[in-house]
Amino acid sequence: MPHLRFLLPVAVLAAASGPLAAQNSAQPREQPALHALASAPSEARLHDTIAHLVGFGTRHTLSDTRSDKRGIGAARRWVKAQFEAISRDCGGCIEVVTPAQVFTGERIPKPTEVMDVVAIKRGSSDPTRVIVMSGHLDSRVTDIMNSTSDAPGANDDASGVAALMEAARLLSKQDSRATLVFAALSGEEQGLYGGKVLADYAVAQGWQVEADLNNDIVGNSRGQNGVRDNTTVRVFSEGTRSTETAKQARLRNYFGGEVDSPSRSVARYMAGIAEQYLPDFRVKLVYRTDRYGRGGDQVEFLKAGYPAIRVSEGHEDYTRQHQDLRTEGGVHYGDALDGIDFRYLAHVTALNTVTMAAMANAPAPPTAVKTEGALATDTTVSWNKVAGAAGYRVHWRDTTAPRWQFARTVGDVDRAAIKDVVIDDWFFGVSAVSSDGYESPVVFPGPSGSFARQPPEATPATH
């Protein structure tokens, strides 16, 4: 009877005293608006966007920037115009900016301007809190330095750009408490430069980035091995923070937190959104920063100290990635439009759109989360309250469980004692809930789980 292991915590909850005994109206609730968003993305619009981007021939970072018909410059101007059209439709609710930096590097042999196209919809009540959705605009063929051959980049990553543009259109019509950012990045293939441009811009603007949802290769449902799966998307997330200090690592090594970075909390949150609002679509959580030996623009957000995840299709076809357009042995190589499953891409778009809306309308994740209970039979969890929260929930799970198993609403308080739950045997976390039932991601105690930006340590000066 394996289900009995889940009955014990219910009895434990019934025995709780103090704040836990009080019921609170701030409970997570099903949101009709989110259900509506889950079915809103348009396959036709997604197709139109990718077709336009493919039509620019190549979007290589080192390609032509002056032509109106071909190259990265034409593609950037077209995306900017689309964002501006969305803004006009919502009465100017979106600001479009084009942050840029000049780089040289191994894959950029001479100084080159790398420019992002970014649409910003300010939050109504918490505008400094920011949720980002990103994808990269640039494309490539087999030779990473070939900036002239046709490089359609339909899936890598016009699919991600199409998804974020459709999300921007849908969410421009919605009120949101936090700020939403939709970013078409350049320079990914040359070394993640577009991600750095946006992360640096976020720091300079003082954004409190709660999450970067980086969508890279999200439009194909057929794997190279022939497997077709239009119901699964992978979400990658780092386990420990990229900017963790040596002292923090020692504490984490002792108290736990190896799989509870804020990025991991965002990934779990997205998986929960899929289960609740997209019942025929599943998030496969992958507990690593990115695919094995590979990377994406979310890495630059992680390096800047922000939570970030990568969203990618469930089964990749490598004959469609980073390839010259050609046919060999009956195999069609190259990232062309016919490799996109637009119904699948619409599901991925819906997942991102609903996740952004849910996070933006929930309170910020609680801060300063702590646990106490050494040499005791009860565990006390405490936190600092956050604006917009009408109540809080304490979560806990087995130390070997990948996701939270149990939760209790504890009211509009800043601490709660969990009776007869020994701190030694469980991991704990806290989420915030708004009066209308939107819930934040769960926060693990200490620096390991904090959503506050943790900048990288400054390199000590040498003399």
VEXTI-777000 format. One record per residue (C-alpha): x, y, z; residue number from 1. Coordinates in steps of 0.001 Angstrom, whole numbers. Layout:
REM residues N
+---------+---------+---------+-----+
!    east !   north !      up !   k !
+---------+---------+---------+-----+
!       X !       Y !       Z ! NUM !
...
+---------+---------+---------+-----+
This chain:
REM residues 463
+---------+---------+---------+-----+
!    east !   north !      up !   k !
+---------+---------+---------+-----+
!       0 !       0 !       0 !   1 !
!    2439 !    2690 !   -1156 !   2 !
!    -246 !    5394 !    -940 !   3 !
!    -101 !    5269 !    2882 !   4 !
!    3110 !    7294 !    2888 !   5 !
!    1014 !   10266 !    1709 !   6 !
!   -1542 !    9902 !    4486 !   7 !
!     820 !   10648 !    7353 !   8 !
!    1426 !   14321 !    6505 !   9 !
!   -2350 !   14900 !    6416 !  10 !
!   -2606 !   13759 !   10007 !  11 !
!     404 !   15863 !   10872 !  12 !
!   -1277 !   18921 !    9370 !  13 !
!   -4411 !   18346 !   11400 !  14 !
!   -2325 !   18457 !   14559 !  15 !
!    -667 !   21783 !   13684 !  16 !
!   -1003 !   24584 !   16204 !  17 !
!    -611 !   28374 !   16196 !  18 !
!    -797 !   30057 !   12789 !  19 !
!   -1241 !   26728 !   11035 !  20 !
!   -4556 !   26157 !   12788 !  21 !
!   -6117 !   29238 !   11187 !  22 !
!   -7680 !   28879 !    7766 !  23 !
!   -6999 !   31628 !    5249 !  24 !
!   -8881 !   32712 !    2162 !  25 !
!   -5657 !   33236 !     196 !  26 !
!   -5593 !   29836 !   -1487 !  27 !
!   -4231 !   29033 !   -4952 !  28 !
!   -7169 !   28935 !   -7350 !  29 !
!   -7892 !   27881 !  -10896 !  30 !
!   -7789 !   30961 !  -13105 !  31 !
!  -10255 !   31163 !  -16017 !  32 !
!   -8036 !   33788 !  -17662 !  33 !
!   -5153 !   31320 !  -17754 !  34 !
!   -7340 !   28599 !  -19241 !  35 !
!   -8316 !   31058 !  -21986 !  36 !
!   -4666 !   31903 !  -22681 !  37 !
!   -3792 !   28208 !  -22925 !  38 !
!   -5896 !   27873 !  -26084 !  39 !
!   -5197 !   31332 !  -27531 !  40 !
!   -1943 !   31029 !  -29558 !  41 !
!   -2518 !   31131 !  -33312 !  42 !
!    -799 !   28542 !  -35490 !  43 !
!   -1339 !   30819 !  -38479 !  44 !
!     459 !   33714 !  -36823 !  45 !
!    3328 !   31484 !  -35777 !  46 !
!    3637 !   30237 !  -39346 !  47 !
!    3560 !   33774 !  -40716 !  48 !
!    6305 !   34948 !  -38364 !  49 !
!    8660 !   32062 !  -39132 !  50 !
!    8002 !   32371 !  -42870 !  51 !
!    8938 !   36050 !  -42729 !  52 !
!   12137 !   35332 !  -40790 !  53 !
!   13139 !   32510 !  -43128 !  54 !
!   12490 !   34892 !  -46006 !  55 !
!   15451 !   37058 !  -44990 !  56 !
!   17753 !   34346 !  -46372 !  57 !
!   20298 !   34407 !  -43576 !  58 !
!   20172 !   36015 !  -40159 !  59 !
!   23803 !   35317 !  -39344 !  60 !
!   25140 !   37824 !  -36826 !  61 !
!   27878 !   38876 !  -39269 !  62 !
!   25495 !   39183 !  -42224 !  63 !
!   24271 !   42330 !  -43979 !  64 !
!   22766 !   44969 !  -41704 !  65 !
!   21812 !   47538 !  -44364 !  66 !
!   19636 !   45595 !  -46789 !  67 !
!   15879 !   45734 !  -46287 !  68 !
!   15431 !   42239 !  -47712 !  69 !
!   18297 !   40058 !  -46524 !  70 !
!   20380 !   39624 !  -43398 !  71 !
!   20242 !   40214 !  -39674 !  72 !
!   19581 !   43946 !  -39988 !  73 !
!   16425 !   43475 !  -42055 !  74 !
!   15199 !   40777 !  -39666 !  75 !
!   15755 !   42980 !  -36620 !  76 !
!   13906 !   45911 !  -38183 !  77 !
!   10993 !   43660 !  -39135 !  78 !
!   10691 !   42273 !  -35590 !  79 !
!   10862 !   45803 !  -34182 !  80 !
!    8053 !   46887 !  -36509 !  81 !
!    5920 !   43930 !  -35387 !  82 !
!    6394 !   44826 !  -31727 !  83 !
!    5488 !   48431 !  -32501 !  84 !
!    2314 !   47268 !  -34248 !  85 !
!    1368 !   45216 !  -31183 !  86 !
!    1937 !   48304 !  -29054 !  87 !
!    -329 !   50423 !  -31248 !  88 !
!   -3070 !   47828 !  -30872 !  89 !
!   -2924 !   48103 !  -27077 !  90 !
!   -2764 !   51884 !  -26952 !  91 !
!     995 !   52144 !  -26576 !  92 !
!    1251 !   49628 !  -23735 !  93 !
!    4606 !   48304 !  -25007 !  94 !
!    7938 !   50102 !  -25195 !  95 !
!   10395 !   48776 !  -27777 !  96 !
!   14114 !   49177 !  -27123 !  97 !
!   17203 !   47948 !  -28994 !  98 !
!   20101 !   47555 !  -26547 !  99 !
!   23394 !   46833 !  -28271 ! 100 !
!   27094 !   46318 !  -27628 ! 101 !
!   30124 !   45935 !  -29882 ! 102 !
!   32037 !   42665 !  -29558 ! 103 !
!   35056 !   40880 !  -30953 ! 104 !
!   35841 !   37258 !  -30203 ! 105 !
!   36731 !   33862 !  -31563 ! 106 !
!   33601 !   33822 !  -33734 ! 107 !
!   33463 !   37599 !  -34275 ! 108 !
!   36836 !   38439 !  -35841 ! 109 !
!   36260 !   42182 !  -36209 ! 110 !
!   34273 !   44637 !  -34046 ! 111 !
!   30580 !   43979 !  -34658 ! 112 !
!   27483 !   45521 !  -33137 ! 113 !
!   25205 !   42921 !  -31570 ! 114 !
!   21699 !   44320 !  -31146 ! 115 !
!   18653 !   42854 !  -29404 ! 116 !
!   15046 !   43823 !  -30106 ! 117 !
!   13140 !   44003 !  -26831 ! 118 !
!    9457 !   44684 !  -26106 ! 119 !
!    8653 !   45822 !  -22557 ! 120 !
!    5163 !   45818 !  -21038 ! 121 !
!    5358 !   47599 !  -17696 ! 122 !
!    3676 !   46056 !  -14690 ! 123 !
!     712 !   47879 !  -13199 ! 124 !
!    1697 !   47628 !   -9540 ! 125 !
!    5167 !   46034 !   -9336 ! 126 !
!    7014 !   47319 !  -12422 ! 127 !
!   10564 !   46635 !  -11214 ! 128 !
!    9784 !   42910 !  -10948 ! 129 !
!   10423 !   41419 !  -14393 ! 130 !
!    9640 !   38147 !  -16166 ! 131 !
!   11550 !   37691 !  -19437 ! 132 !
!   10839 !   35452 !  -22412 ! 133 !
!   13699 !   35230 !  -24894 ! 134 !
!   14713 !   33529 !  -28122 ! 135 !
!   17523 !   34211 !  -30568 ! 136 !
!   17065 !   35815 !  -33946 ! 137 !
!   20385 !   34858 !  -35551 ! 138 !
!   20955 !   31713 !  -37612 ! 139 !
!   23862 !   29694 !  -39060 ! 140 !
!   24884 !   26888 !  -41403 ! 141 !
!   27610 !   24244 !  -41007 ! 142 !
!   30496 !   26743 !  -41041 ! 143 !
!   29883 !   29055 !  -38115 ! 144 !
!   31747 !   31847 !  -39916 ! 145 !
!   29706 !   31594 !  -43133 ! 146 !
!   27597 !   34756 !  -43096 ! 147 !
!   26409 !   34698 !  -46727 ! 148 !
!   24868 !   31284 !  -47498 ! 149 !
!   21159 !   30781 !  -46895 ! 150 !
!   20576 !   29915 !  -43243 ! 151 !
!   16783 !   29695 !  -42751 ! 152 !
!   16992 !   28984 !  -39014 ! 153 !
!   13300 !   28045 !  -38964 ! 154 !
!   13538 !   26002 !  -35782 ! 155 !
!   16854 !   27343 !  -34440 ! 156 !
!   15572 !   29769 !  -33494 ! 157 !
!   12832 !   31468 !  -35472 ! 158 !
!   10516 !   29127 !  -33548 ! 159 !
!   11503 !   30729 !  -30240 ! 160 !
!   11181 !   34245 !  -31670 ! 161 !
!    7762 !   33438 !  -33140 ! 162 !
!    6641 !   32061 !  -29772 ! 163 !
!    7706 !   35155 !  -27847 ! 164 !
!    6152 !   37505 !  -30421 ! 165 !
!    2843 !   35635 !  -30177 ! 166 !
!    3094 !   35702 !  -26378 ! 167 !
!    3662 !   39460 !  -26557 ! 168 !
!     544 !   39877 !  -28715 ! 169 !
!   -1606 !   37850 !  -26334 ! 170 !
!    -280 !   39313 !  -23094 ! 171 !
!    -441 !   42888 !  -24380 ! 172 !
!   -4191 !   42535 !  -23955 ! 173 !
!   -3883 !   41404 !  -20326 ! 174 !
!   -3225 !   43344 !  -17155 ! 175 !
!    -153 !   42191 !  -15258 ! 176 !
!    1215 !   43319 !  -11920 ! 177 !
!    4855 !   42662 !  -12853 ! 178 !
!    6673 !   43766 !  -15989 ! 179 !
!    6821 !   41411 !  -18970 ! 180 !
!    9766 !   41467 !  -21393 ! 181 !
!    9869 !   39769 !  -24808 ! 182 !
!   13379 !   39688 !  -26243 ! 183 !
!   14580 !   38681 !  -29721 ! 184 !
!   18327 !   38288 !  -29233 ! 185 !
!   21222 !   38357 !  -31684 ! 186 !
!   24662 !   36773 !  -31521 ! 187 !
!   23719 !   33490 !  -29845 ! 188 !
!   25464 !   31287 !  -32372 ! 189 !
!   28623 !   33394 !  -32194 ! 190 !
!   28957 !   33054 !  -28422 ! 191 !
!   25755 !   33954 !  -26517 ! 192 !
!   26424 !   37659 !  -27028 ! 193 !
!   22768 !   38651 !  -27294 ! 194 !
!   22057 !   37078 !  -23912 ! 195 !
!   24880 !   39113 !  -22413 ! 196 !
!   23550 !   42321 !  -23984 ! 197 !
!   20119 !   41781 !  -22417 ! 198 !
!   21456 !   40614 !  -19044 ! 199 !
!   23717 !   43699 !  -18869 ! 200 !
!   20748 !   45881 !  -19829 ! 201 !
!   18654 !   44297 !  -17058 ! 202 !
!   21367 !   45057 !  -14496 ! 203 !
!   21733 !   48652 !  -15727 ! 204 !
!   17951 !   49175 !  -15552 ! 205 !
!   17731 !   47754 !  -12034 ! 206 !
!   15340 !   45007 !  -13077 ! 207 !
!   14465 !   42411 !  -10459 ! 208 !
!   14389 !   39516 !  -12906 ! 209 !
!   12287 !   36719 !  -11469 ! 210 !
!   12889 !   34446 !  -14455 ! 211 !
!   14235 !   34311 !  -17979 ! 212 !
!   12303 !   31741 !  -20000 ! 213 !
!   14714 !   31139 !  -22868 ! 214 !
!   13057 !   29334 !  -25785 ! 215 !
!   15595 !   27820 !  -28161 ! 216 !
!   14608 !   25105 !  -30696 ! 217 !
!   10964 !   24646 !  -29748 ! 218 !
!    9128 !   23953 !  -33014 ! 219 !
!    9831 !   20366 !  -34050 ! 220 !
!    8032 !   17266 !  -32767 ! 221 !
!    9967 !   14611 !  -34728 ! 222 !
!   13305 !   13370 !  -33446 ! 223 !
!   16196 !   12312 !  -35637 ! 224 !
!   15452 !    8708 !  -34644 ! 225 !
!   11969 !    8996 !  -36159 ! 226 !
!   10112 !    9287 !  -32853 ! 227 !
!    7168 !   11674 !  -33044 ! 228 !
!    6069 !   13289 !  -29787 ! 229 !
!    3962 !   16429 !  -29819 ! 230 !
!    3073 !   16245 !  -26130 ! 231 !
!    6471 !   16766 !  -24438 ! 232 !
!    8777 !   19746 !  -24040 ! 233 !
!   12007 !   19757 !  -22054 ! 234 !
!   12794 !   22420 !  -19458 ! 235 !
!   16436 !   22649 !  -18372 ! 236 !
!   17497 !   24309 !  -15122 ! 237 !
!   20688 !   24607 !  -13093 ! 238 !
!   20770 !   22929 !   -9674 ! 239 !
!   23111 !   25279 !   -7833 ! 240 !
!   23557 !   28952 !   -8624 ! 241 !
!   26210 !   29894 !  -11151 ! 242 !
!   27254 !   32758 !   -8873 ! 243 !
!   27404 !   30734 !   -5649 ! 244 !
!   30312 !   31731 !   -3410 ! 245 !
!   32662 !   29287 !   -1721 ! 246 !
!   31069 !   30049 !    1665 ! 247 !
!   27586 !   29464 !     308 ! 248 !
!   28723 !   26202 !   -1249 ! 249 !
!   29974 !   24963 !    2115 ! 250 !
!   26634 !   25775 !    3765 ! 251 !
!   24680 !   24166 !     938 ! 252 !
!   26870 !   21077 !    1090 ! 253 !
!   25883 !   20668 !    4728 ! 254 !
!   22223 !   21775 !    4792 ! 255 !
!   21099 !   20896 !    1271 ! 256 !
!   19952 !   22888 !   -1721 ! 257 !
!   21826 !   21144 !   -4526 ! 258 !
!   18627 !   20913 !   -6584 ! 259 !
!   16816 !   24009 !   -5341 ! 260 !
!   18201 !   27052 !   -7120 ! 261 !
!   15591 !   29681 !   -8042 ! 262 !
!   15973 !   28531 !  -11646 ! 263 !
!   14989 !   25008 !  -10608 ! 264 !
!   11999 !   26478 !   -8758 ! 265 !
!   10917 !   28263 !  -11948 ! 266 !
!   11219 !   24986 !  -13895 ! 267 !
!    9021 !   23197 !  -11363 ! 268 !
!    6552 !   26083 !  -11523 ! 269 !
!    6324 !   25726 !  -15301 ! 270 !
!    5766 !   21983 !  -14952 ! 271 !
!    2908 !   22689 !  -12542 ! 272 !
!    1394 !   25168 !  -15000 ! 273 !
!    1404 !   22500 !  -17712 ! 274 !
!    -324 !   19993 !  -15452 ! 275 !
!   -3024 !   22467 !  -14467 ! 276 !
!   -3700 !   24323 !  -17705 ! 277 !
!   -2358 !   22154 !  -20550 ! 278 !
!   -3457 !   18625 !  -19632 ! 279 !
!   -2370 !   17162 !  -22986 ! 280 !
!    1092 !   18695 !  -22799 ! 281 !
!    3864 !   17594 !  -20445 ! 282 !
!    7009 !   19287 !  -19179 ! 283 !
!    9952 !   16930 !  -18889 ! 284 !
!   12168 !   18454 !  -16215 ! 285 !
!   15844 !   18038 !  -16999 ! 286 !
!   18063 !   18750 !  -14021 ! 287 !
!   21008 !   20338 !  -15801 ! 288 !
!   21690 !   23827 !  -17152 ! 289 !
!   21416 !   22861 !  -20820 ! 290 !
!   21784 !   19939 !  -23202 ! 291 !
!   24986 !   17995 !  -22693 ! 292 !
!   27987 !   20062 !  -23788 ! 293 !
!   25789 !   22777 !  -25315 ! 294 !
!   24526 !   26185 !  -24229 ! 295 !
!   21990 !   28949 !  -24758 ! 296 !
!   21353 !   32577 !  -23894 ! 297 !
!   19919 !   31677 !  -20485 ! 298 !
!   23519 !   31007 !  -19413 ! 299 !
!   24309 !   34728 !  -19586 ! 300 !
!   21393 !   35470 !  -17264 ! 301 !
!   22648 !   32830 !  -14851 ! 302 !
!   26146 !   34341 !  -14946 ! 303 !
!   24631 !   37733 !  -14112 ! 304 !
!   22958 !   36225 !  -11038 ! 305 !
!   19392 !   35924 !  -12345 ! 306 !
!   17110 !   32841 !  -12402 ! 307 !
!   16813 !   31408 !  -15922 ! 308 !
!   15705 !   28223 !  -17663 ! 309 !
!   15897 !   26788 !  -21174 ! 310 !
!   12832 !   25468 !  -22993 ! 311 !
!   13546 !   23031 !  -25868 ! 312 !
!   11587 !   20472 !  -27852 ! 313 !
!   11384 !   16945 !  -26484 ! 314 !
!   13213 !   15240 !  -29375 ! 315 !
!   15745 !   17034 !  -31551 ! 316 !
!   16652 !   16331 !  -35171 ! 317 !
!   20316 !   17220 !  -35602 ! 318 !
!   20113 !   16984 !  -39395 ! 319 !
!   18027 !   20159 !  -39126 ! 320 !
!   20483 !   22094 !  -36956 ! 321 !
!   23616 !   24001 !  -37998 ! 322 !
!   23571 !   22427 !  -41454 ! 323 !
!   24042 !   23621 !  -45023 ! 324 !
!   20886 !   23190 !  -47103 ! 325 !
!   21440 !   19987 !  -49091 ! 326 !
!   20260 !   16434 !  -49723 ! 327 !
!   22607 !   13505 !  -49109 ! 328 !
!   21664 !    9839 !  -49132 ! 329 !
!   18007 !   10746 !  -49276 ! 330 !
!   18285 !   12916 !  -46128 ! 331 !
!   17257 !   16568 !  -46358 ! 332 !
!   19652 !   18640 !  -44279 ! 333 !
!   19043 !   22175 !  -43134 ! 334 !
!   16745 !   24113 !  -40829 ! 335 !
!   13874 !   24764 !  -43239 ! 336 !
!   10256 !   25754 !  -42691 ! 337 !
!    8939 !   22257 !  -43452 ! 338 !
!   10539 !   21005 !  -40260 ! 339 !
!    8135 !   22948 !  -38014 ! 340 !
!    5092 !   21369 !  -36347 ! 341 !
!    2956 !   24459 !  -35792 ! 342 !
!     424 !   22769 !  -33526 ! 343 !
!    3276 !   21667 !  -31289 ! 344 !
!    4780 !   25171 !  -31348 ! 345 !
!    1399 !   26601 !  -30357 ! 346 !
!    1445 !   24377 !  -27255 ! 347 !
!    4944 !   25554 !  -26345 ! 348 !
!    3812 !   29153 !  -26852 ! 349 !
!     800 !   28563 !  -24619 ! 350 !
!    2979 !   27099 !  -21888 ! 351 !
!    5223 !   30158 !  -21870 ! 352 !
!    2330 !   32596 !  -22101 ! 353 !
!     418 !   31058 !  -19210 ! 354 !
!    3576 !   30784 !  -17088 ! 355 !
!    4401 !   34457 !  -17635 ! 356 !
!     845 !   35549 !  -16836 ! 357 !
!     713 !   33428 !  -13691 ! 358 !
!    4047 !   34656 !  -12374 ! 359 !
!    3333 !   38284 !  -13257 ! 360 !
!      16 !   38301 !  -11392 ! 361 !
!    1292 !   36428 !   -8347 ! 362 !
!    3170 !   38210 !   -5572 ! 363 !
!    6957 !   38168 !   -5654 ! 364 !
!    8528 !   35056 !   -4145 ! 365 !
!    9061 !   35450 !    -377 ! 366 !
!   12458 !   36659 !     815 ! 367 !
!   14802 !   35709 !    3671 ! 368 !
!   13332 !   32209 !    4006 ! 369 !
!   14784 !   30305 !    6975 ! 370 !
!   14200 !   26996 !    8738 ! 371 !
!   14851 !   26089 !   12383 ! 372 !
!   14360 !   22889 !   14315 ! 373 !
!   17619 !   21234 !   15330 ! 374 !
!   17093 !   18942 !   18326 ! 375 !
!   13319 !   19420 !   18058 ! 376 !
!   10357 !   17398 !   16831 ! 377 !
!    8792 !   20404 !   15061 ! 378 !
!   10134 !   22559 !   12215 ! 379 !
!    9740 !   26334 !   12168 ! 380 !
!    9816 !   28125 !    8833 ! 381 !
!   10096 !   31927 !    8644 ! 382 !
!   10294 !   34530 !    5875 ! 383 !
!    9880 !   38201 !    5095 ! 384 !
!    6506 !   39231 !    3750 ! 385 !
!    6254 !   40571 !     196 ! 386 !
!    3988 !   43204 !   -1347 ! 387 !
!     739 !   41937 !   -2770 ! 388 !
!     626 !   38731 !    -762 ! 389 !
!   -2560 !   37935 !    1134 ! 390 !
!   -1161 !   34710 !    2544 ! 391 !
!    1611 !   32131 !    2328 ! 392 !
!    2029 !   28389 !    1917 ! 393 !
!    4673 !   26190 !    3479 ! 394 !
!    5804 !   23293 !    1272 ! 395 !
!    7858 !   20248 !    2124 ! 396 !
!    9120 !   17068 !     514 ! 397 !
!   11370 !   14076 !    1086 ! 398 !
!   15007 !   15010 !     616 ! 399 !
!   15180 !   12604 !   -2328 ! 400 !
!   11966 !   13792 !   -4010 ! 401 !
!   12420 !   15866 !   -7181 ! 402 !
!    9309 !   18022 !   -6611 ! 403 !
!    7297 !   19359 !   -3678 ! 404 !
!    4921 !   16800 !   -2208 ! 405 !
!    2979 !   18545 !     570 ! 406 !
!    1784 !   22090 !    1259 ! 407 !
!    -245 !   24004 !    3817 ! 408 !
!   -1764 !   27478 !    3689 ! 409 !
!    -670 !   29326 !    6821 ! 410 !
!   -2287 !   32757 !    6524 ! 411 !
!    -886 !   36260 !    6361 ! 412 !
!    1997 !   35534 !    8725 ! 413 !
!    5792 !   35495 !    8538 ! 414 !
!    6505 !   32223 !   10340 ! 415 !
!    4872 !   28857 !   10917 ! 416 !
!    5599 !   25832 !   13080 ! 417 !
!    5036 !   22459 !   11427 ! 418 !
!    4165 !   20106 !   14269 ! 419 !
!    5812 !   16678 !   14405 ! 420 !
!    7695 !   17133 !   11140 ! 421 !
!   11385 !   16741 !   11942 ! 422 !
!   13666 !   19113 !   10057 ! 423 !
!   16303 !   16388 !    9583 ! 424 !
!   14113 !   14379 !    7210 ! 425 !
!   12543 !   16986 !    4914 ! 426 !
!   13259 !   19960 !    2685 ! 427 !
!   11050 !   23032 !    3107 ! 428 !
!   10010 !   26033 !    1051 ! 429 !
!    7553 !   28936 !    1038 ! 430 !
!    5346 !   30522 !   -1620 ! 431 !
!    3249 !   33692 !   -1590 ! 432 !
!    -413 !   33829 !   -2665 ! 433 !
!   -2421 !   36853 !   -3809 ! 434 !
!   -5976 !   37565 !   -2678 ! 435 !
!   -7260 !   36382 !   -6057 ! 436 !
!   -5409 !   33062 !   -5882 ! 437 !
!   -2213 !   33506 !   -7914 ! 438 !
!     761 !   31719 !   -6336 ! 439 !
!    4464 !   32509 !   -6656 ! 440 !
!    7194 !   29918 !   -7200 ! 441 !
!    8354 !   28123 !   -4065 ! 442 !
!   11484 !   29508 !   -2388 ! 443 !
!   14030 !   27202 !    -768 ! 444 !
!   15674 !   28592 !    2401 ! 445 !
!   18916 !   30555 !    2309 ! 446 !
!   21043 !   31882 !    -569 ! 447 !
!   20663 !   28597 !   -2464 ! 448 !
!   17006 !   29287 !   -3169 ! 449 !
!   16718 !   33076 !   -2975 ! 450 !
!   15243 !   34840 !   -6012 ! 451 !
!   17202 !   37997 !   -5248 ! 452 !
!   19863 !   38698 !   -7835 ! 453 !
!   23216 !   37414 !   -6691 ! 454 !
!   25940 !   39112 !   -8736 ! 455 !
!   29148 !   37241 !   -9479 ! 456 !
!   31935 !   37881 !   -7013 ! 457 !
!   34316 !   40599 !   -8070 ! 458 !
!   37698 !   39288 !   -9115 ! 459 !
!   40276 !   40355 !   -6511 ! 460 !
!   42733 !   42940 !   -7748 ! 461 !
!   46274 !   41718 !   -8378 ! 462 !
!   49412 !   43725 !   -7750 ! 463 !
+---------+---------+---------+-----+
